[in-house]
Structures are given as C-alpha cells and as structure tokens.
C-alpha cells in the first residue's frame, strides 16, 4: 500500500483547475492529453494580384482529455481518498463551462500552467459501473487581447510593426485631341474641375494649361 501511495502522492502528476481561490483536482488522471497548436494566417485578396497570406502568430491552443469520476475509491487509479460525489463533480465542471471568467489549468510535473476556458464537456455512463460518470473535456487557452492604437502616445507616435498600405494615385494618359476641360469632364464629371488637374500637374504641363501633349501621364485628383 505504501508503494501505491507513493506512486499517486503529491510529487506525482496532478490535474487541477483553479477558479480564483477555488481548486478542483481531478480524482483520476487521464491516460492521454492532446494539445493542438497551429499557426494562424490572414488571407488578403488584392485585385489583379490574387491572394496573399500573412502570418498572424500562433493560434489559441486546444487541450483535450478524457477521464471519469469514480463512485468508489480505488488506490490503483485514484489520486486521493476523499472523492467528490460524481454528480457534484460534474456540476462543478458545468459551472466552469458556463463561467465567463478564465480558469487556470495546472498539470504538475509538466510545466503546464495556463489560463483556459472550457469549450466542450460531454459525459456518459457505462453499464456495470453504477455511479461512475465518464467525461470528455476540451479547453482552449485564453489570451488577453490588448489592442494598441497606431500613433498613440504610448507608442510614441510610431506604428510599430504594422505596415500601412498607401492608396495608389489614379493617372490619366493624354490622348490626341484631349484638353484639360475634356479630361475633367470625362474623369471627374465636370469640365470646370480642369484647374484641379492643372494644379497637380503644373510641372509636367508647363505654364500654359492649354498645351498638353499626347502621352503625358497626369495625376487625377
């Protein structure tokens, strides 16, 4: 018996969920724990250039495992003797499931100590094991989302690692027979806006706005 106690003693692996000052240790350790990690991507569709993927960092981890709440203590697999009633234990997990606050999952001897939310909880009963409740649990790690405004005082007016996409200016290539008033009517909807085009392209056109030449590329307002 002393050997069994040593094998399941406080220095061995234990699965615990903490909700503030409340701790809940699973009475039976799962045989297997699955931790899913993946890298996130944001896909941006650029006209005329197709789709581009931009890495967004590691996605939220998903942790899944299965175990059961035994009705009776068995030193072979139970972590402690003072077992909770299986129905009470399931109610605790259900309370955690609907909670809007993150819990903390601690798996001793592994270094796992992370804030999580329970996102899925399934329970079942098996014939011949009266009172025992089996469950499948899925948790997702929680990460506080802190958004810093670009150009804020906290960032010293710098945009950090963000790259702003500048809008390209529209241009018009002068054709034979064109005039600024004709271009303004065609491109801007009013011939009276020819002066706006001239102000942007005075260096290209020269001092006389009536002397535009075919092939010149004019920047549109």
Short mmCIF file of the C-alpha atoms (twelve columns), coordinates in Angstrom:
data_MODEL
# 
_entry.id   MODEL 
# 
loop_
_atom_site.group_PDB 
_atom_site.id 
_atom_site.type_symbol 
_atom_site.label_atom_id 
_atom_site.label_alt_id 
_atom_site.label_comp_id 
_atom_site.label_asym_id 
_atom_site.label_seq_id 
_atom_site.Cartn_x 
_atom_site.Cartn_y 
_atom_site.Cartn_z 
_atom_site.pdbx_PDB_model_num 
ATOM 1   C CA . UNK A 1   0.000   0.000  0.000   1 
ATOM 2   C CA . UNK A 2   2.836   2.410  0.765   1 
ATOM 3   C CA . UNK A 3   4.137   1.930  -2.765  1 
ATOM 4   C CA . UNK A 4   0.731   2.827  -4.258  1 
ATOM 5   C CA . UNK A 5   0.532   5.928  -2.104  1 
ATOM 6   C CA . UNK A 6   3.980   6.949  -3.251  1 
ATOM 7   C CA . UNK A 7   3.011   6.435  -6.897  1 
ATOM 8   C CA . UNK A 8   -0.009  8.706  -6.596  1 
ATOM 9   C CA . UNK A 9   1.463   11.006 -3.978  1 
ATOM 10  C CA . UNK A 10  1.798   14.822 -4.088  1 
ATOM 11  C CA . UNK A 11  5.069   14.685 -6.036  1 
ATOM 12  C CA . UNK A 12  3.401   12.897 -8.976  1 
ATOM 13  C CA . UNK A 13  1.376   14.373 -11.817 1 
ATOM 14  C CA . UNK A 14  -1.914  16.009 -10.840 1 
ATOM 15  C CA . UNK A 15  -4.573  17.714 -12.975 1 
ATOM 16  C CA . UNK A 16  -6.115  20.779 -11.346 1 
ATOM 17  C CA . UNK A 17  -8.496  23.554 -12.436 1 
ATOM 18  C CA . UNK A 18  -8.455  26.759 -10.399 1 
ATOM 19  C CA . UNK A 19  -11.186 29.375 -10.345 1 
ATOM 20  C CA . UNK A 20  -9.814  32.175 -8.228  1 
ATOM 21  C CA . UNK A 21  -9.353  30.720 -4.752  1 
ATOM 22  C CA . UNK A 22  -11.258 27.531 -5.619  1 
ATOM 23  C CA . UNK A 23  -9.246  24.488 -6.706  1 
ATOM 24  C CA . UNK A 24  -10.635 21.308 -8.243  1 
ATOM 25  C CA . UNK A 25  -8.280  18.355 -8.651  1 
ATOM 26  C CA . UNK A 26  -9.433  15.556 -10.930 1 
ATOM 27  C CA . UNK A 27  -9.571  12.326 -8.906  1 
ATOM 28  C CA . UNK A 28  -8.387  10.154 -11.818 1 
ATOM 29  C CA . UNK A 29  -5.675  11.281 -14.206 1 
ATOM 30  C CA . UNK A 30  -6.399  10.866 -17.916 1 
ATOM 31  C CA . UNK A 31  -4.353  8.304  -19.787 1 
ATOM 32  C CA . UNK A 32  -3.650  10.782 -22.591 1 
ATOM 33  C CA . UNK A 33  -3.710  14.548 -23.100 1 
ATOM 34  C CA . UNK A 34  -3.887  16.096 -26.555 1 
ATOM 35  C CA . UNK A 35  -2.571  19.639 -27.102 1 
ATOM 36  C CA . UNK A 36  -3.258  21.142 -30.527 1 
ATOM 37  C CA . UNK A 37  -1.117  24.008 -31.819 1 
ATOM 38  C CA . UNK A 38  -1.273  25.762 -35.192 1 
ATOM 39  C CA . UNK A 39  -0.156  28.975 -36.813 1 
ATOM 40  C CA . UNK A 40  -2.748  31.492 -37.891 1 
ATOM 41  C CA . UNK A 41  -2.865  33.198 -41.264 1 
ATOM 42  C CA . UNK A 42  -4.857  36.111 -42.581 1 
ATOM 43  C CA . UNK A 43  -5.636  35.945 -46.291 1 
ATOM 44  C CA . UNK A 44  -5.951  39.236 -48.161 1 
ATOM 45  C CA . UNK A 45  -7.277  39.324 -51.706 1 
ATOM 46  C CA . UNK A 46  -5.575  42.025 -53.775 1 
ATOM 47  C CA . UNK A 47  -7.216  42.832 -57.071 1 
ATOM 48  C CA . UNK A 48  -5.086  41.913 -60.085 1 
ATOM 49  C CA . UNK A 49  -2.561  40.180 -57.818 1 
ATOM 50  C CA . UNK A 50  -4.555  37.326 -56.243 1 
ATOM 51  C CA . UNK A 51  -4.455  36.161 -52.638 1 
ATOM 52  C CA . UNK A 52  -1.626  36.715 -50.149 1 
ATOM 53  C CA . UNK A 53  -1.220  35.008 -46.759 1 
ATOM 54  C CA . UNK A 54  0.149   36.991 -43.831 1 
ATOM 55  C CA . UNK A 55  1.240   35.110 -40.707 1 
ATOM 56  C CA . UNK A 56  -0.661  36.220 -37.607 1 
ATOM 57  C CA . UNK A 57  1.227   34.294 -34.926 1 
ATOM 58  C CA . UNK A 58  0.338   31.137 -33.057 1 
ATOM 59  C CA . UNK A 59  -3.338  30.292 -32.766 1 
ATOM 60  C CA . UNK A 60  -5.042  29.583 -29.457 1 
ATOM 61  C CA . UNK A 61  -4.079  26.133 -28.199 1 
ATOM 62  C CA . UNK A 62  -6.722  23.458 -27.712 1 
ATOM 63  C CA . UNK A 63  -6.311  20.927 -24.906 1 
ATOM 64  C CA . UNK A 64  -8.428  17.776 -24.736 1 
ATOM 65  C CA . UNK A 65  -8.519  14.787 -22.404 1 
ATOM 66  C CA . UNK A 66  -10.918 12.156 -21.071 1 
ATOM 67  C CA . UNK A 67  -11.305 10.606 -17.632 1 
ATOM 68  C CA . UNK A 68  -14.048 9.669  -15.156 1 
ATOM 69  C CA . UNK A 69  -15.383 10.404 -11.682 1 
ATOM 70  C CA . UNK A 70  -15.460 7.162  -9.693  1 
ATOM 71  C CA . UNK A 71  -18.189 6.432  -7.172  1 
ATOM 72  C CA . UNK A 72  -15.851 4.361  -5.003  1 
ATOM 73  C CA . UNK A 73  -12.186 4.915  -4.100  1 
ATOM 74  C CA . UNK A 74  -9.631  2.589  -5.650  1 
ATOM 75  C CA . UNK A 75  -5.982  3.093  -4.681  1 
ATOM 76  C CA . UNK A 76  -4.871  1.740  -8.059  1 
ATOM 77  C CA . UNK A 77  -6.030  4.807  -10.007 1 
ATOM 78  C CA . UNK A 78  -7.490  7.397  -7.592  1 
ATOM 79  C CA . UNK A 79  -5.283  10.360 -6.711  1 
ATOM 80  C CA . UNK A 80  -6.854  10.879 -3.285  1 
ATOM 81  C CA . UNK A 81  -9.314  9.145  -0.936  1 
ATOM 82  C CA . UNK A 82  -11.846 11.884 -0.168  1 
ATOM 83  C CA . UNK A 83  -13.599 11.622 -3.532  1 
ATOM 84  C CA . UNK A 84  -16.342 14.052 -4.553  1 
ATOM 85  C CA . UNK A 85  -19.687 12.573 -5.500  1 
ATOM 86  C CA . UNK A 86  -19.555 12.114 -9.317  1 
ATOM 87  C CA . UNK A 87  -22.731 14.183 -9.799  1 
ATOM 88  C CA . UNK A 88  -21.320 17.009 -7.667  1 
ATOM 89  C CA . UNK A 89  -18.046 16.866 -9.594  1 
ATOM 90  C CA . UNK A 90  -19.924 17.134 -12.912 1 
ATOM 91  C CA . UNK A 91  -21.843 20.127 -11.572 1 
ATOM 92  C CA . UNK A 92  -18.523 21.799 -10.785 1 
ATOM 93  C CA . UNK A 93  -17.350 21.291 -14.370 1 
ATOM 94  C CA . UNK A 94  -20.698 22.558 -15.693 1 
ATOM 95  C CA . UNK A 95  -20.272 25.688 -13.582 1 
ATOM 96  C CA . UNK A 96  -16.806 26.157 -15.050 1 
ATOM 97  C CA . UNK A 97  -18.245 25.635 -18.547 1 
ATOM 98  C CA . UNK A 98  -20.740 28.497 -18.301 1 
ATOM 99  C CA . UNK A 99  -18.343 30.809 -16.476 1 
ATOM 100 C CA . UNK A 100 -17.272 33.927 -18.370 1 
ATOM 101 C CA . UNK A 101 -14.003 34.150 -16.443 1 
ATOM 102 C CA . UNK A 102 -10.912 32.166 -17.453 1 
ATOM 103 C CA . UNK A 103 -9.818  29.258 -15.282 1 
ATOM 104 C CA . UNK A 104 -6.262  28.091 -14.743 1 
ATOM 105 C CA . UNK A 105 -5.224  24.602 -15.776 1 
ATOM 106 C CA . UNK A 106 -2.248  23.194 -13.887 1 
ATOM 107 C CA . UNK A 107 -0.703  19.842 -14.745 1 
ATOM 108 C CA . UNK A 108 2.066   19.246 -12.254 1 
ATOM 109 C CA . UNK A 109 5.392   17.780 -13.383 1 
ATOM 110 C CA . UNK A 110 4.761   19.075 -16.935 1 
ATOM 111 C CA . UNK A 111 5.126   22.863 -16.744 1 
ATOM 112 C CA . UNK A 112 1.530   23.328 -17.990 1 
ATOM 113 C CA . UNK A 113 0.101   26.290 -16.076 1 
ATOM 114 C CA . UNK A 114 -2.156  28.285 -18.395 1 
ATOM 115 C CA . UNK A 115 -5.412  30.274 -18.312 1 
ATOM 116 C CA . UNK A 116 -8.186  28.411 -20.138 1 
ATOM 117 C CA . UNK A 117 -11.878 28.273 -20.921 1 
ATOM 118 C CA . UNK A 118 -13.858 25.039 -21.054 1 
ATOM 119 C CA . UNK A 119 -15.440 24.974 -24.515 1 
ATOM 120 C CA . UNK A 120 -16.846 21.440 -24.580 1 
ATOM 121 C CA . UNK A 121 -17.930 18.946 -21.916 1 
ATOM 122 C CA . UNK A 122 -19.521 15.581 -22.696 1 
ATOM 123 C CA . UNK A 123 -20.500 12.970 -20.121 1 
ATOM 124 C CA . UNK A 124 -21.568 9.311  -20.333 1 
ATOM 125 C CA . UNK A 125 -22.453 6.310  -18.184 1 
ATOM 126 C CA . UNK A 126 -21.344 2.703  -18.661 1 
ATOM 127 C CA . UNK A 127 -23.276 -0.436 -17.828 1 
ATOM 128 C CA . UNK A 128 -21.934 -2.381 -14.886 1 
ATOM 129 C CA . UNK A 129 -20.181 0.669  -13.386 1 
ATOM 130 C CA . UNK A 130 -23.059 2.115  -11.370 1 
ATOM 131 C CA . UNK A 131 -22.453 5.653  -10.181 1 
ATOM 132 C CA . UNK A 132 -19.306 6.331  -12.208 1 
ATOM 133 C CA . UNK A 133 -19.504 9.226  -14.682 1 
ATOM 134 C CA . UNK A 134 -17.174 9.400  -17.682 1 
ATOM 135 C CA . UNK A 135 -16.410 12.680 -19.432 1 
ATOM 136 C CA . UNK A 136 -14.583 14.221 -22.386 1 
ATOM 137 C CA . UNK A 137 -13.206 17.712 -21.832 1 
ATOM 138 C CA . UNK A 138 -11.978 20.322 -24.329 1 
ATOM 139 C CA . UNK A 139 -10.271 23.537 -23.207 1 
ATOM 140 C CA . UNK A 140 -8.833  26.459 -25.124 1 
ATOM 141 C CA . UNK A 141 -6.054  28.617 -23.785 1 
ATOM 142 C CA . UNK A 142 -7.064  32.202 -23.102 1 
ATOM 143 C CA . UNK A 143 -5.018  35.224 -24.115 1 
ATOM 144 C CA . UNK A 144 -5.849  38.773 -23.078 1 
ATOM 145 C CA . UNK A 145 -6.472  40.871 -26.172 1 
ATOM 146 C CA . UNK A 146 -4.785  44.255 -25.849 1 
ATOM 147 C CA . UNK A 147 -5.087  46.477 -28.890 1 
ATOM 148 C CA . UNK A 148 -2.760  49.446 -29.098 1 
ATOM 149 C CA . UNK A 149 -3.809  52.357 -31.281 1 
ATOM 150 C CA . UNK A 150 -1.455  53.190 -34.089 1 
ATOM 151 C CA . UNK A 151 0.250   56.510 -33.465 1 
ATOM 152 C CA . UNK A 152 -0.911  56.717 -29.839 1 
ATOM 153 C CA . UNK A 153 1.086   58.444 -27.150 1 
ATOM 154 C CA . UNK A 154 2.012   55.068 -25.662 1 
ATOM 155 C CA . UNK A 155 3.775   54.122 -28.853 1 
ATOM 156 C CA . UNK A 156 5.478   57.484 -29.261 1 
ATOM 157 C CA . UNK A 157 3.588   58.180 -32.457 1 
ATOM 158 C CA . UNK A 158 5.153   55.190 -34.192 1 
ATOM 159 C CA . UNK A 159 3.186   52.482 -35.914 1 
ATOM 160 C CA . UNK A 160 5.336   49.643 -34.554 1 
ATOM 161 C CA . UNK A 161 5.471   46.611 -36.786 1 
ATOM 162 C CA . UNK A 162 2.276   47.498 -38.649 1 
ATOM 163 C CA . UNK A 163 2.678   48.366 -42.315 1 
ATOM 164 C CA . UNK A 164 0.082   50.775 -43.696 1 
ATOM 165 C CA . UNK A 165 -0.941  50.211 -47.306 1 
ATOM 166 C CA . UNK A 166 -0.956  53.522 -49.180 1 
ATOM 167 C CA . UNK A 167 -3.577  54.077 -51.831 1 
ATOM 168 C CA . UNK A 168 -2.064  54.484 -55.297 1 
ATOM 169 C CA . UNK A 169 -2.964  57.705 -57.145 1 
ATOM 170 C CA . UNK A 170 -5.021  57.374 -60.311 1 
ATOM 171 C CA . UNK A 171 -3.423  58.608 -63.515 1 
ATOM 172 C CA . UNK A 172 -4.672  59.528 -66.981 1 
ATOM 173 C CA . UNK A 173 -2.621  59.301 -70.174 1 
ATOM 174 C CA . UNK A 174 -3.251  62.210 -72.500 1 
ATOM 175 C CA . UNK A 175 -4.518  61.290 -75.987 1 
ATOM 176 C CA . UNK A 176 -4.604  63.291 -79.210 1 
ATOM 177 C CA . UNK A 177 -7.406  65.861 -79.151 1 
ATOM 178 C CA . UNK A 178 -7.598  65.989 -75.339 1 
ATOM 179 C CA . UNK A 179 -7.874  69.155 -73.281 1 
ATOM 180 C CA . UNK A 180 -7.900  69.602 -69.517 1 
ATOM 181 C CA . UNK A 181 -11.595 70.522 -69.559 1 
ATOM 182 C CA . UNK A 182 -12.384 67.415 -71.627 1 
ATOM 183 C CA . UNK A 183 -10.391 65.195 -69.272 1 
ATOM 184 C CA . UNK A 184 -12.065 66.816 -66.244 1 
ATOM 185 C CA . UNK A 185 -15.486 66.132 -67.750 1 
ATOM 186 C CA . UNK A 186 -14.577 62.520 -68.538 1 
ATOM 187 C CA . UNK A 187 -12.758 61.634 -65.315 1 
ATOM 188 C CA . UNK A 188 -14.234 63.986 -62.701 1 
ATOM 189 C CA . UNK A 189 -17.722 64.577 -64.081 1 
ATOM 190 C CA . UNK A 190 -17.341 68.321 -64.583 1 
ATOM 191 C CA . UNK A 191 -15.258 70.283 -67.083 1 
ATOM 192 C CA . UNK A 192 -14.980 73.120 -64.545 1 
ATOM 193 C CA . UNK A 193 -12.586 70.956 -62.473 1 
ATOM 194 C CA . UNK A 194 -9.821  71.260 -65.098 1 
ATOM 195 C CA . UNK A 195 -7.945  73.639 -62.770 1 
ATOM 196 C CA . UNK A 196 -7.673  70.895 -60.113 1 
ATOM 197 C CA . UNK A 197 -5.926  68.665 -62.633 1 
ATOM 198 C CA . UNK A 198 -3.634  71.502 -63.694 1 
ATOM 199 C CA . UNK A 199 -2.578  72.297 -60.105 1 
ATOM 200 C CA . UNK A 200 -1.448  68.696 -59.599 1 
ATOM 201 C CA . UNK A 201 0.399   68.529 -62.933 1 
ATOM 202 C CA . UNK A 202 1.751   72.048 -63.487 1 
ATOM 203 C CA . UNK A 203 5.353   70.812 -63.584 1 
ATOM 204 C CA . UNK A 204 4.505   68.322 -66.334 1 
ATOM 205 C CA . UNK A 205 2.239   70.597 -68.385 1 
ATOM 206 C CA . UNK A 206 4.171   73.853 -68.031 1 
ATOM 207 C CA . UNK A 207 2.927   77.419 -67.706 1 
ATOM 208 C CA . UNK A 208 0.201   77.067 -70.347 1 
ATOM 209 C CA . UNK A 209 -2.636  74.696 -69.289 1 
ATOM 210 C CA . UNK A 210 -3.842  74.534 -72.913 1 
ATOM 211 C CA . UNK A 211 -0.644  72.936 -74.134 1 
ATOM 212 C CA . UNK A 212 -0.906  69.310 -73.034 1 
ATOM 213 C CA . UNK A 213 0.747   66.654 -75.137 1 
ATOM 214 C CA . UNK A 214 -0.296  63.100 -76.044 1 
ATOM 215 C CA . UNK A 215 1.498   60.538 -73.900 1 
ATOM 216 C CA . UNK A 216 1.742   62.720 -70.787 1 
ATOM 217 C CA . UNK A 217 0.582   60.934 -67.622 1 
ATOM 218 C CA . UNK A 218 -1.469  63.237 -65.450 1 
ATOM 219 C CA . UNK A 219 -2.282  62.578 -61.799 1 
ATOM 220 C CA . UNK A 220 -6.003  62.795 -61.125 1 
ATOM 221 C CA . UNK A 221 -7.443  64.491 -58.010 1 
# 
